Structures are given as structure tokens and as C-alpha cells.
Amino acid sequence: MRSYDVRTTASRWGMVLVLAVLTGTHVWASEPTKVTPETAPLVYQEAVDRAINYLTIKAQAPDGSYAAWAGPGVTAVVTTGILRNGHSPDDPMVAKSLRYLEGFIQPDGGIYKPGTLYRNYETCLAILCFSEANRDGRYDRVLELAEGFLKRLQWDEGEGLDPTSESYGGAGYGKHERPDLSNTQFFVEALKRLGNGPDDPALQKALVFVSRCQNLETEHNTTRFAAKNPDGGFYYTCAAGGTSQAGQTPTGGLRSYGSMTYAGLKSMIYAGVGPDDPRVKAAYEWIRKFYDLDSNPGLGNDGLYYYYHTFAKALDALGIDVLEAADGTQHHWRLELLAELVSRQRPDGSWVNESPRWLEGEPALVTGYALLALAYCRPTR
């Protein structure tokens, strides 16, 4: 079995902690180590333990929150990451965070900070967290009400739209924020986590929007952007004139980029689109062509850790452990992702992005994203 380098570069905090997996000791070194199927359990557990130690000692506030200045979303991301890596809802640090998040449950069923513009976003993240902690049914009623709240926020007939609208089916940050693929992917994931299947009307409406954010002209996508950059990838939103965080092509097309392509692929799979569908095939071919763990393809370091956890979720949903890139190379992506994350972990156990865009200068959030990604590298999962 091929092994994968845990790489170090001068831009990655100088020197990284390298695990001496064969001896069980830790050494500081600039030489890469290897992650193999045999050493992966130790490498994984060490990375998670160091992250949890950082979160417990340095990042968690007395009220159980993480980066509360940014609203409850960061706490939901971090707590979900901890839970998905084997910790119990009754662990003291987790229980404290859950109590903190419970304070944001609103009478309308949403779970958000009063006055926020991010009601959909915060509620989706809280749903993912509470559903992960709902091992004894303690959050059944909370989740039922939150589901109804989310569905009321979706851009559809309730907003006077019909399926011809480029906003139809999408989800934005809040009630009046134009929809985008990032929020829509969390919306889709939250509904799926609550048990909604592909026949759920809200998921099928979301699929209409997701399909229109793909650079692929089909009967599902006749927007003006579809034929201008037909590479099969995805961009941020087709609504409100269309936007890609990666910019435009010279012909006015919207550039595809990594995090949104994995988000779009994952959302289509969750909504029941099969592997033989042209939309899935085109997205997969884009991924094969631009497979990368050193950067968020199309955006460099921007949104890198958001990209990592979306990358992992999408490939897991696709049901593959080995991806053959367009150049013929075979990628055991779980081992590669584990190696990449370990190489970037800081000495205190945290992660942070050298590019602070989209709050990735906040180590608590980025460590939460890294834990979400690591959950898909867990050897015993």
C-alpha cells in the first residue's frame, strides 16, 4: 500500500510536530513522515487529542462557547467536530457547549442569535450539532421545530417565486439574504441529517437551485452562465446576477472552484442524484482534473479549511476510498487528507489559516473545521 508524505513547508509555521509513529514518541523535525494504513490510527488519534486539549485549555470560554463574538455558529461547528470524533454529549466540555447553544433556541423554532442576519446559517449548524448529540432523544422536539423553521426560510412559493426564478429553492444566510450554494449545502445537509430523503419537497427544490450553480448546460440549468464556462464545476450563486468568489472568465462566465464544487456534488448526492447523472459525472470529472489538498482549487488558501471538510463529506457521500485523478494517479484520499491536516497542525494542537478570509483567522473555527474533516479519516469509522 502506498504511503503519503506529511509535508512541511516554510510557510507552514516553520517547523511542525512530526509523529514518530513507529516508536510512539514525538520529535521535532523538518523531514516528512509517512501515514500508512498501519500508522493512521495513531496519527489520527494524536491529532484529535491535541486538538481537544487545545480547545479545552485555550479556546473554550467558561460558558461553553468558542469565539462567541462571531455568534453561536463557531460553537456549533467545534462541538459537532468533537462529537464526530468519538466524544460523548455528556463529556463535560461538550455538555457545557450544548447548554450554551440551547440558549439560542427561539420561539419560532430557529436556533440563532436574536437580531442576527444569519438565521439560516446558524440554525443549520445547530441542527447538525444537536442531531449529533441526540443519542437519547433529548433534542427531538427542538430538531422538529428547527426543521420547520428552515423550510419556511427556503426561497420558494412562500416568497412569491416560481421555479423559473434563479433564486428558487436556495437558502441564504437569513430570510432576506439572497441564496447561495454555501448556505444551501448546509440547508441540504441539515435536512438530510434530520431524516429527510430525496423525495422531500424541500430537498427537491434545493436541487433546482444547486443545479443552476453548476457550469453545465442541461435541462436542469439553462441560466446564462451555463454555457460560458462549461467545465462541470460549481460557483457561489446563480442568484442576484450571479457571483463566483473565484471571479469571471474573459467571456463573462463564472469560474468554478473547489469548495463549491464539492458542496454542489455533495448536495446533489444527498438529494438523490445518482452516479450516472450527467451533473454528477461532470462534477466528478472536474474533481479528477483539479484534485488538490495543498490549496482550495481556484482560491488558493482562501477558505482552505472549509474546503477540507466539504471535500471529505463529498467524497464520503460519493462512496469512494480511492480517487483516480485525470493524470492517472491513485489517491487514497482519507490517508492523504489525514497527512495534510497533521502537517498543518500547530504546536498547541490548533489549526489556523494564514489567509483570514471568511473567519479562517479564528483558530477555534478552523480547528472545528479540521475536526470535521478528520472524522472522515477516522480509521475505525
Backbone hydrogen bonds in HBPLUS format (Angstrom, degrees):
<---DONOR---> <-ACCEPTOR-->    atom                        ^
c    i                          cat <-CA-CA->   ^        H-A-AA   ^      H-
h    n   atom  resd res      DA  || num        DHA   H-A  angle D-A-AA Bond
n    s   type  num  typ     dist DA aas  dist angle  dist       angle   num
A0004-TYR N   A0035-VAL O   3.35 MM  31  5.46 157.7  2.41 131.1 137.2     1
A0035-VAL N   A0004-TYR O   3.12 MM  31  5.46 144.0  2.25 138.5 149.3     2
A0006-VAL N   A0033-THR O   3.06 MM  27  5.51 154.6  2.13 146.0 146.5     3
A0012-ARG N   A0009-THR O   3.02 MM   3  5.40 160.1  2.07 111.8 118.3     4
A0015-MET N   A0013-TRP O   2.81 MM   2  5.83 121.3  2.15 116.9 100.2     5
A0018-VAL N   A0027-VAL O   3.39 MM   9  5.97 150.3  2.49 165.1 173.3     6
A0027-VAL N   A0018-VAL O   3.49 MM   9  5.97 173.9  2.49 177.4 176.0     7
A0020-ALA N   A0025-THR O   3.03 MM   5  5.31 142.8  2.18 157.2 164.3     8
A0023-THR N   A0020-ALA O   3.10 MM   3  5.72 144.2  2.23 114.9 124.1     9
A0024-GLY N   A0020-ALA O   2.85 MM   4  5.80 135.4  2.05 154.7 168.6    10
A0040-ALA N   A0036-THR O   2.79 MM   4  5.63 139.2  1.95 157.0 166.7    11
A0043-VAL N   A0039-THR O   3.09 MM   4  6.30 169.7  2.10 159.7 163.0    12
A0044-TYR N   A0040-ALA O   2.78 MM   4  5.80 171.8  1.79 160.4 162.9    13
A0045-GLN N   A0041-PRO O   3.01 MM   4  6.08 170.0  2.02 145.0 148.2    14
A0046-GLU N   A0042-LEU O   2.95 MM   4  6.00 159.6  1.99 148.8 154.5    15
A0047-ALA N   A0043-VAL O   3.09 MM   4  6.26 160.8  2.13 148.8 153.8    16
A0048-VAL N   A0044-TYR O   3.01 MM   4  6.29 163.4  2.04 157.5 162.0    17
A0049-ASP N   A0045-GLN O   2.87 MM   4  5.97 166.9  1.89 150.0 154.3    18
A0050-ARG N   A0046-GLU O   3.02 MM   4  6.12 161.1  2.06 147.9 152.8    19
A0051-ALA N   A0047-ALA O   3.04 MM   4  6.21 151.1  2.13 141.6 149.8    20
A0052-ILE N   A0048-VAL O   2.87 MM   4  6.14 163.2  1.90 159.1 163.0    21
A0053-ASN N   A0049-ASP O   2.95 MM   4  6.10 155.5  2.01 144.7 151.8    22
A0054-TYR N   A0050-ARG O   3.03 MM   4  6.23 155.8  2.08 142.3 148.3    23
A0055-LEU N   A0051-ALA O   2.94 MM   4  6.23 165.6  1.96 153.3 156.9    24
A0056-THR N   A0052-ILE O   2.88 MM   4  6.03 158.8  1.93 151.1 156.6    25
A0057-ILE N   A0053-ASN O   3.01 MM   4  6.07 168.6  2.03 151.4 154.4    26
A0058-LYS N   A0054-TYR O   2.81 MM   4  5.46 159.2  1.86 148.8 156.1    27
A0060-GLN N   A0055-LEU O   2.88 MM   5  5.75 142.1  2.03 162.3 162.4    28
A0061-ALA N   A0065-SER O   2.88 MM   4  5.31 171.7  1.89 157.4 160.1    29
A0064-GLY N   A0061-ALA O   2.87 MM   3  5.32 163.9  1.89 123.1 126.2    30
A0070-ALA N   A0067-ALA O   2.96 MM   3  5.89 165.7  1.98 127.5 131.2    31
A0071-GLY N   A0068-ALA O   2.93 MM   3  5.13 166.1  1.95 117.4 118.9    32
A0076-ALA N   A0072-PRO O   3.05 MM   4  6.33 154.1  2.12 153.3 161.1    33
A0077-VAL N   A0073-GLY O   2.95 MM   4  6.23 159.0  2.00 152.9 158.1    34
A0078-VAL N   A0074-VAL O   2.95 MM   4  6.17 174.5  1.95 159.6 160.4    35
A0079-THR N   A0075-THR O   2.95 MM   4  5.97 166.2  1.97 146.9 151.4    36
A0080-THR N   A0076-ALA O   2.98 MM   4  5.99 158.6  2.02 144.9 151.0    37
A0081-GLY N   A0077-VAL O   3.00 MM   4  6.21 157.3  2.05 147.7 154.2    38
A0082-ILE N   A0078-VAL O   2.96 MM   4  6.30 151.9  2.04 150.3 157.9    39
A0083-LEU N   A0079-THR O   2.97 MM   4  6.18 166.6  1.99 151.9 155.2    40
A0084-ARG N   A0080-THR O   2.89 MM   4  6.06 158.6  1.94 152.4 158.2    41
A0085-ASN N   A0082-ILE O   3.17 MM   3  5.35 151.3  2.26 102.6 111.3    42
A0086-GLY N   A0083-LEU O   3.17 MM   3  5.61 139.8  2.34 121.5 117.9    43
A0091-ASP N   A0088-SER O   3.06 MM   3  5.31 165.9  2.08 109.7 114.2    44
A0094-VAL N   A0091-ASP O   3.00 MM   3  5.28 118.1  2.39 108.5 124.2    45
A0095-ALA N   A0091-ASP O   2.80 MM   4  5.91 173.1  1.80 172.1 174.6    46
A0096-LYS N   A0092-PRO O   3.04 MM   4  6.12 155.1  2.11 145.5 151.6    47
A0097-SER N   A0093-MET O   3.29 MM   4  6.47 154.0  2.36 135.3 141.5    48
A0098-LEU N   A0094-VAL O   2.87 MM   4  6.17 156.9  1.93 156.4 163.6    49
A0099-ARG N   A0095-ALA O   3.02 MM   4  6.24 156.2  2.07 146.0 151.8    50
A0100-TYR N   A0096-LYS O   3.09 MM   4  6.37 152.2  2.17 141.2 148.9    51
A0101-LEU N   A0097-SER O   2.95 MM   4  6.27 160.4  1.99 152.2 156.4    52
A0102-GLU N   A0098-LEU O   2.90 MM   4  6.12 148.2  2.00 146.8 155.9    53
A0103-GLY N   A0100-TYR O   3.11 MM   3  5.49 144.2  2.25 105.1 115.0    54
A0104-PHE N   A0101-LEU O   2.95 MM   3  5.56 168.0  1.96 120.9 124.4    55
A0105-ILE N   A0102-GLU O   3.25 MM   3  5.57 169.5  2.26 114.5 115.6    56
A0112-TYR N   A0104-PHE O   3.02 MM   8  5.22 128.2  2.30 153.4 140.0    57
A0106-GLN N   A0110-GLY O   2.82 MM   4  5.37 171.6  1.83 166.9 163.9    58
A0109-GLY N   A0106-GLN O   2.95 MM   3  5.47 162.8  1.98 122.0 125.3    59
A0116-THR N   A0113-LYS O   3.00 MM   3  5.57 155.3  2.06 147.6 147.1    60
A0122-GLU N   A0118-TYR O   2.91 MM   4  5.96 174.7  1.91 160.7 162.5    61
A0123-THR N   A0119-ARG O   3.02 MM   4  5.92 154.5  2.08 138.5 146.2    62
A0120-ASN N   A0173-TYR O   2.76 MM  53  5.23 134.8  1.96 138.7 148.6    63
A0124-CYS N   A0120-ASN O   2.87 MM   4  6.03 163.1  1.90 155.7 160.3    64
A0121-TYR N   A0173-TYR O   3.43 MM  52  5.28 154.7  2.49 129.2 131.8    65
A0125-LEU N   A0121-TYR O   3.12 MM   4  6.36 167.0  2.13 152.7 155.7    66
A0126-ALA N   A0122-GLU O   2.98 MM   4  6.12 153.4  2.05 142.8 150.6    67
A0127-ILE N   A0123-THR O   2.85 MM   4  6.07 153.4  1.93 150.6 157.7    68
A0128-LEU N   A0124-CYS O   3.06 MM   4  6.38 160.4  2.09 151.6 156.0    69
A0129-CYS N   A0125-LEU O   3.09 MM   4  6.32 148.3  2.19 140.7 149.4    70
A0130-PHE N   A0126-ALA O   2.77 MM   4  5.97 179.1  1.77 162.3 161.9    71
A0131-SER N   A0127-ILE O   2.83 MM   4  5.77 158.4  1.88 149.2 155.6    72
A0132-GLU N   A0128-LEU O   3.29 MM   4  6.21 143.4  2.43 126.8 135.4    73
A0132-GLU N   A0129-CYS O   3.11 MM   3  5.21 122.5  2.46  97.4 111.7    74
A0133-ALA N   A0129-CYS O   3.06 MM   4  6.38 140.2  2.23 143.8 155.5    75
A0134-ASN N   A0130-PHE O   2.92 MM   4  5.87 109.3  2.43 136.8 153.5    76
A0134-ASN N   A0131-SER O   3.37 MM   3  4.93 153.4  2.45  90.6  98.2    77
A0140-ASP N   A0137-GLY O   3.22 MM   3  5.25 170.5  2.23 113.6 113.2    78
A0143-LEU N   A0139-TYR O   2.92 MM   4  6.02 164.8  1.94 160.3 163.5    79
A0144-GLU N   A0140-ASP O   2.99 MM   4  6.21 151.8  2.07 146.0 154.2    80
A0145-LEU N   A0141-ARG O   3.07 MM   4  6.29 164.9  2.09 153.8 156.3    81
A0146-ALA N   A0142-VAL O   2.97 MM   4  6.14 151.9  2.05 143.1 151.9    82
A0147-GLU N   A0143-LEU O   2.94 MM   4  6.07 151.5  2.02 145.3 151.7    83
A0148-GLY N   A0144-GLU O   3.34 MM   4  6.66 160.3  2.38 144.6 148.4    84
A0149-PHE N   A0145-LEU O   3.05 MM   4  6.32 153.9  2.12 145.4 152.9    85
A0150-LEU N   A0146-ALA O   2.95 MM   4  6.21 163.1  1.98 153.4 156.7    86
A0151-LYS N   A0147-GLU O   3.06 MM   4  6.32 167.5  2.08 155.2 158.1    87
A0152-ARG N   A0148-GLY O   3.12 MM   4  6.32 142.2  2.27 141.3 150.8    88
A0152-ARG N   A0149-PHE O   3.16 MM   3  5.23 126.4  2.46  96.3 110.0    89
A0153-LEU N   A0149-PHE O   3.22 MM   4  6.55 133.4  2.45 141.3 153.6    90
A0153-LEU N   A0150-LEU O   2.92 MM   3  5.16 133.9  2.14 102.2 115.6    91
A0155-TRP N   A0170-GLY O   3.05 MM  15  5.55 174.3  2.05 167.6 167.4    92
A0169-GLY N   A0155-TRP O   2.57 MM  14  5.23 158.2  1.62 173.0 167.2    93
A0159-GLU N   A0156-ASP O   2.95 MM   3  5.64 156.8  2.01 121.1 127.7    94
A0161-LEU N   A0156-ASP O   3.23 MM   5  5.24 159.0  2.27 130.9 127.0    95
A0160-GLY N   A0157-GLU O   2.86 MM   3  4.80 159.9  1.90 109.0 112.1    96
A0165-SER N   A0162-ASP O   2.95 MM   3  5.87 169.2  1.96 136.6 139.3    97
A0168-TYR N   A0165-SER O   3.13 MM   3  5.26 154.5  2.19 105.2 112.9    98
A0170-GLY N   A0167-SER O   3.20 MM   3  5.87 165.4  2.22 137.3 141.2    99
A0180-ASP N   A0171-ALA O   3.12 MM   9  6.29 161.1  2.16 138.1 132.1   100
A0177-GLU N   A0174-GLY O   3.40 MM   3  5.22 158.9  2.45  98.5 104.5   101
A0184-THR N   A0180-ASP O   2.99 MM   4  6.11 152.6  2.07 144.2 153.0   102
A0181-LEU N   A0236-TYR O   2.75 MM  55  5.38 172.5  1.76 172.1 174.3   103
A0185-GLN N   A0181-LEU O   2.84 MM   4  5.92 148.3  1.95 143.3 149.6   104
A0186-PHE N   A0182-SER O   3.37 MM   4  6.72 154.3  2.44 144.8 150.5   105
A0187-PHE N   A0183-ASN O   2.93 MM   4  6.18 154.3  2.00 147.3 155.4   106
A0188-VAL N   A0184-THR O   2.86 MM   4  6.07 162.5  1.89 152.4 155.9   107
A0189-GLU N   A0185-GLN O   2.93 MM   4  6.06 162.1  1.97 144.0 149.4   108
A0190-ALA N   A0186-PHE O   2.84 MM   4  5.95 158.1  1.88 147.3 153.4   109
A0191-LEU N   A0187-PHE O   3.05 MM   4  6.29 164.3  2.07 150.0 153.9   110
A0192-LYS N   A0188-VAL O   2.95 MM   4  6.16 160.2  1.99 151.2 157.1   111
A0193-ARG N   A0189-GLU O   2.87 MM   4  6.03 159.0  1.92 147.6 153.8   112
A0194-LEU N   A0190-ALA O   3.05 MM   4  6.30 134.6  2.26 140.4 152.4   113
A0194-LEU N   A0191-LEU O   3.17 MM   3  5.07 129.7  2.44  91.8 105.2   114
A0196-ASN N   A0191-LEU O   3.06 MM   5  5.55 158.8  2.11 154.2 148.2   115
A0195-GLY N   A0192-LYS O   2.88 MM   3  5.17 160.8  1.92 111.9 117.1   116
A0200-ASP N   A0197-GLY O   2.95 MM   3  5.63 167.4  1.97 126.8 129.7   117
A0203-LEU N   A0200-ASP O   3.11 MM   3  5.41 121.1  2.47 105.9 119.8   118
A0204-GLN N   A0200-ASP O   3.09 MM   4  6.41 156.8  2.14 155.5 162.8   119
A0205-LYS N   A0201-PRO O   2.89 MM   4  6.14 150.8  1.98 148.6 156.5   120
A0206-ALA N   A0202-ALA O   2.96 MM   4  6.16 155.9  2.02 142.0 149.0   121
A0207-LEU N   A0203-LEU O   2.92 MM   4  6.16 144.7  2.05 141.3 150.9   122
A0208-VAL N   A0204-GLN O   3.32 MM   4  6.63 139.3  2.49 135.8 144.5   123
A0208-VAL N   A0205-LYS O   3.07 MM   3  5.24 129.1  2.34  99.3 112.3   124
A0210-VAL N   A0206-ALA O   2.88 MM   4  6.18 169.1  1.89 158.6 161.7   125
A0211-SER N   A0207-LEU O   2.94 MM   4  5.94 164.7  1.96 146.4 150.4   126
A0212-ARG N   A0209-PHE O   3.03 MM   3  5.25 128.5  2.31 101.1 114.8   127
A0213-CYS N   A0210-VAL O   2.99 MM   3  5.27 156.0  2.05 108.7 116.5   128
A0214-GLN N   A0211-SER O   3.38 MM   3  5.57 156.8  2.44 108.7 109.7   129
A0235-TYR N   A0213-CYS O   3.07 MM  22  5.75 152.7  2.14 158.5 167.0   130
A0215-ASN N   A0233-GLY O   2.75 MM  18  5.54 170.8  1.76 167.8 169.9   131
A0232-GLY N   A0215-ASN O   2.90 MM  17  4.92 155.4  1.96 143.4 140.1   132
A0218-THR N   A0221-ASN O   3.27 MM   3  5.07 146.7  2.38 123.3 131.7   133
A0221-ASN N   A0218-THR O   3.03 MM   3  5.07 155.2  2.09 102.6 110.5   134
A0226-ALA N   A0223-THR O   3.30 MM   3  5.64 145.9  2.42 107.7 115.7   135
A0228-LYS N   A0225-PHE O   3.06 MM   3  5.38 149.8  2.15 111.8 121.1   136
A0231-ASP N   A0229-ASN O   2.72 MM   2  5.79 136.9  1.90 115.3 100.9   137
A0257-TYR N   A0234-PHE O   3.15 MM  23  6.43 148.7  2.25 171.5 168.3   138
A0237-THR N   A0243-THR O   3.06 MM   6  5.33 156.6  2.12 156.2 154.9   139
A0243-THR N   A0237-THR O   2.86 MM   6  5.33 157.8  1.91 148.1 151.3   140
A0242-GLY N   A0239-ALA O   2.87 MM   3  5.11 165.1  1.89 117.1 121.3   141
A0247-GLY N   A0244-SER O   3.01 MM   3  5.19 165.7  2.03 110.0 113.5   142
A0255-ARG N   A0247-GLY O   2.97 MM   8  5.77 169.3  1.98 155.0 157.3   143
A0249-THR N   A0253-GLY O   2.80 MM   4  4.96 152.3  1.87 130.5 138.9   144
A0252-GLY N   A0249-THR O   2.94 MM   3  5.25 166.0  1.96 118.2 120.8   145
A0261-THR N   A0257-TYR O   3.00 MM   4  6.09 144.8  2.13 150.7 161.8   146
A0258-GLY N   A0297-PRO O   2.74 MM  39  4.70 162.0  1.78 144.8 148.6   147
A0261-THR N   A0258-GLY O   3.03 MM   3  5.14 120.3  2.40  98.8 114.6   148
A0262-TYR N   A0258-GLY O   3.01 MM   4  6.28 165.7  2.03 167.6 169.4   149
A0263-ALA N   A0259-SER O   3.02 MM   4  6.11 149.2  2.12 136.4 145.9   150
A0264-GLY N   A0260-MET O   2.81 MM   4  5.89 156.2  1.86 142.0 147.8   151
A0265-LEU N   A0261-THR O   2.97 MM   4  6.13 164.8  1.99 148.0 152.2   152
A0266-LYS N   A0262-TYR O   2.95 MM   4  6.00 168.3  1.96 147.3 151.1   153
A0267-SER N   A0263-ALA O   2.99 MM   4  6.10 160.4  2.03 145.2 150.9   154
A0268-MET N   A0264-GLY O   3.00 MM   4  6.20 156.0  2.06 149.1 155.1   155
A0269-ILE N   A0265-LEU O   3.05 MM   4  6.34 162.4  2.09 154.6 159.0   156
A0270-TYR N   A0266-LYS O   2.95 MM   4  6.20 165.0  1.97 154.3 158.4   157
A0271-ALA N   A0267-SER O   2.98 MM   4  6.13 137.6  2.16 138.7 150.1   158
A0271-ALA N   A0268-MET O   3.14 MM   3  5.02 124.6  2.46  91.0 105.6   159
A0273-VAL N   A0268-MET O   2.92 MM   5  5.33 164.2  1.94 151.9 146.6   160
A0272-GLY N   A0269-ILE O   2.97 MM   3  5.15 159.9  2.01 109.6 113.7   161
A0277-ASP N   A0274-GLY O   3.18 MM   3  5.58 163.8  2.20 113.5 118.5   162
A0280-VAL N   A0277-ASP O   3.08 MM   3  5.46 118.0  2.48 109.3 123.0   163
A0281-LYS N   A0277-ASP O   2.98 MM   4  6.24 170.7  1.99 163.1 166.2   164
A0282-ALA N   A0278-PRO O   2.91 MM   4  5.94 159.4  1.95 142.9 148.2   165
A0283-ALA N   A0279-ARG O   3.08 MM   4  6.23 159.0  2.12 142.7 148.5   166
A0284-TYR N   A0280-VAL O   2.90 MM   4  6.06 160.3  1.94 152.9 158.5   167
A0285-GLU N   A0281-LYS O   2.96 MM   4  6.18 152.1  2.04 145.9 153.4   168
A0286-TRP N   A0282-ALA O   3.05 MM   4  6.33 150.6  2.14 144.1 151.7   169
A0287-ILE N   A0283-ALA O   3.02 MM   4  6.35 156.8  2.08 147.2 153.3   170
A0288-ARG N   A0284-TYR O   2.86 MM   4  6.15 155.3  1.92 148.9 155.8   171
A0289-LYS N   A0285-GLU O   3.02 MM   4  6.19 147.6  2.13 141.9 150.1   172
A0290-PHE N   A0286-TRP O   2.93 MM   4  6.16 148.7  2.03 149.0 157.7   173
A0326-ALA N   A0288-ARG O   2.90 MM  38  5.03 165.3  1.92 118.7 115.6   174
A0296-ASN N   A0300-GLY O   2.76 MM   4  5.10 175.9  1.76 150.9 150.1   175
A0299-LEU N   A0296-ASN O   2.72 MM   3  5.37 164.1  1.75 154.4 159.1   176
A0300-GLY N   A0296-ASN O   3.05 MM   4  5.10 118.9  2.44 144.7 144.7   177
A0302-ASP N   A0299-LEU O   3.26 MM   3  5.51 149.2  2.36 135.2 129.1   178
A0304-LEU N   A0301-ASN O   3.19 MM   3  5.18 141.8  2.35 137.6 127.7   179
A0307-TYR N   A0303-GLY O   2.94 MM   4  6.09 152.7  2.02 147.2 155.6   180
A0308-TYR N   A0304-LEU O   2.97 MM   4  6.33 146.2  2.09 138.9 147.7   181
A0309-HIS N   A0305-TYR O   3.27 MM   4  6.53 165.1  2.29 147.7 148.6   182
A0310-THR N   A0306-TYR O   3.13 MM   4  6.31 153.3  2.20 147.4 155.3   183
A0311-PHE N   A0307-TYR O   2.76 MM   4  5.82 162.2  1.79 158.6 163.7   184
A0312-ALA N   A0308-TYR O   3.06 MM   4  6.27 162.6  2.09 147.7 151.3   185
A0313-LYS N   A0309-HIS O   3.13 MM   4  6.24 162.0  2.17 140.0 144.8   186
A0314-ALA N   A0310-THR O   2.97 MM   4  6.07 162.5  2.00 151.3 156.1   187
A0315-LEU N   A0311-PHE O   3.09 MM   4  6.27 170.4  2.10 155.6 157.7   188
A0316-ASP N   A0312-ALA O   3.04 MM   4  6.05 153.7  2.11 144.8 152.5   189
A0317-ALA N   A0313-LYS O   2.90 MM   4  6.06 156.2  1.96 143.6 150.5   190
A0318-LEU N   A0314-ALA O   2.88 MM   4  6.13 142.0  2.03 142.5 153.7   191
A0320-ILE N   A0315-LEU O   3.48 MM   5  6.23 170.5  2.49 166.9 166.5   192
A0319-GLY N   A0316-ASP O   2.99 MM   3  5.12 141.7  2.14  99.1 110.8   193
A0323-LEU N   A0331-HIS O   2.85 MM   8  5.03 162.2  1.88 140.3 142.6   194
A0331-HIS N   A0323-LEU O   2.78 MM   8  5.03 150.4  1.86 139.4 149.4   195
A0325-ALA N   A0329-THR O   2.90 MM   4  5.43 152.7  1.97 163.6 164.1   196
A0328-GLY N   A0325-ALA O   2.90 MM   3  5.31 161.6  1.93 118.1 121.5   197
A0335-LEU N   A0332-HIS O   3.07 MM   3  5.76 119.6  2.45 118.3 130.7   198
A0336-GLU N   A0332-HIS O   3.07 MM   4  6.27 161.4  2.10 151.7 157.4   199
A0337-LEU N   A0333-TRP O   2.81 MM   4  5.84 160.4  1.84 145.9 151.1   200
A0338-LEU N   A0334-ARG O   3.01 MM   4  6.14 161.1  2.05 144.2 149.7   201
A0339-ALA N   A0335-LEU O   2.95 MM   4  6.15 162.6  1.98 146.8 151.6   202
A0340-GLU N   A0336-GLU O   2.90 MM   4  6.12 159.5  1.94 148.5 154.4   203
A0341-LEU N   A0337-LEU O   2.91 MM   4  6.11 165.9  1.93 155.5 158.7   204
A0342-VAL N   A0338-LEU O   2.98 MM   4  6.14 165.4  2.00 153.7 157.8   205
A0343-SER N   A0339-ALA O   3.01 MM   4  6.16 154.2  2.07 146.1 153.2   206
A0344-ARG N   A0341-LEU O   3.10 MM   3  5.19 137.7  2.29  98.6 110.5   207
A0345-GLN N   A0341-LEU O   3.09 MM   4  6.25 117.7  2.50 142.8 158.4   208
A0345-GLN N   A0342-VAL O   3.29 MM   3  5.21 152.3  2.37  98.8 106.7   209
A0346-ARG N   A0350-SER O   2.79 MM   4  5.40 170.9  1.80 170.7 170.1   210
A0349-GLY N   A0346-ARG O   2.88 MM   3  5.36 164.7  1.91 123.0 127.0   211
A0353-ASN N   A0360-GLU O   2.97 MM   7  5.39 154.7  2.04 178.7 172.0   212
A0360-GLU N   A0357-ARG O   3.30 MM   3  5.81 162.8  2.33 111.1 116.1   213
A0362-GLU N   A0359-LEU O   3.06 MM   3  5.69 162.7  2.09 119.8 123.0   214
A0366-VAL N   A0362-GLU O   3.13 MM   4  6.38 171.9  2.13 160.1 162.5   215
A0367-THR N   A0363-PRO O   2.83 MM   4  5.79 154.3  1.90 143.3 150.5   216
A0368-GLY N   A0364-ALA O   2.96 MM   4  6.17 146.3  2.07 141.4 150.8   217
A0368-GLY N   A0365-LEU O   3.06 MM   3  5.01 117.4  2.47  92.4 108.2   218
A0369-TYR N   A0365-LEU O   2.90 MM   4  6.31 155.0  1.97 151.8 158.6   219
A0370-ALA N   A0366-VAL O   2.90 MM   4  6.16 158.9  1.94 146.8 152.7   220
A0371-LEU N   A0367-THR O   2.96 MM   4  6.17 153.2  2.03 143.9 150.6   221
A0372-LEU N   A0368-GLY O   2.99 MM   4  6.28 155.9  2.05 149.0 155.6   222
A0373-ALA N   A0369-TYR O   2.99 MM   4  6.33 155.3  2.05 150.6 157.2   223
A0374-LEU N   A0370-ALA O   2.81 MM   4  6.05 159.0  1.85 149.6 156.1   224
A0375-ALA N   A0371-LEU O   3.02 MM   4  6.20 142.3  2.17 145.7 153.8   225
A0376-TYR N   A0373-ALA O   3.06 MM   3  5.71 151.2  2.14 116.2 123.4   226
A0377-CYS N   A0374-LEU O   2.78 MM   3  4.93 155.5  1.84 109.0 117.4   227
A0381-ARG N   A0378-ARG O   3.09 MM   3  5.41 168.2  2.11 118.0 120.9   228
